[in-house]
Amino acid sequence: MSIETIRFKVTTLSNLFIGGSPATFEIGGVDLFTVTDHEGNPYIPASSFKGSLRTIVRDLVNEGVLSDADEIKQSYLTYLKRTEKENEVQLEQMKIEEERKKKVSDRFKRVKKQASAECLFGLEGFNHTPKLLFNDLRLSCHAADPFSIDSKNTIEIRNDGAASAISANPRTYKTVRPGVQFTGEINMYMMNKLSIEPQTVRTLIIDAIQQFNDGVYRLGNSGSRGYGKIQVEIMGEDE
């Protein structure tokens, strides 16, 4: 087993909202809370960062601008073909029925057809494979209060028979304010099973992460409202 790590800092440049519930009961008219940990501190769930980064990789692969993406795709195809052969031998030795063999074969066929650099985020139906493992991003540096209270109106139109009514439904958000810093890491799991250097994967992922700094890709909810703009900095091994 081989694991290498990409460590990075995230600084919020705008309000950040990732839907959650308060860790403790609060009073004050807040309708929606950003996610917090058991101590009441905001954090960025691994799933949220992973989902956003996966979207970036998918977009850049489709645009053909992500360096080494095709090399990573071919490496996964090689890995899958080798693993499929190993599975066929094992199934023969275990005298598995033909119906189950066909299901395994169909699963490999489907995944090979979908192979791309996006395989780095996991292969559906396969657990023990080369992939990226994401950890929650934890609060690291902030002023006394990392939260901001924001409000917005939702316009509703109701039709009651012949009459129509327009009403505003104000909602209050408790978000992470600008200037709050989080740290996180991505573990590159089992990359030695691929026919490429781990540095190739590392370079591709860092290139994708840095797309956040252009402001187009954002984290969390309400991006159209200006939320979720972040700056990302890759950390050295001694930080």
Helices and strands as residue ranges (DSSP letters): E 3-12, E 19-20, E 32-34, H 46-63, H 69-93, H 98-113, G 117-121, E 131-134, E 138-141, E 147-160, E 163-176, E 181-189, G 191-193, H 198-209, G 210-214, G 223-225, E 230-234
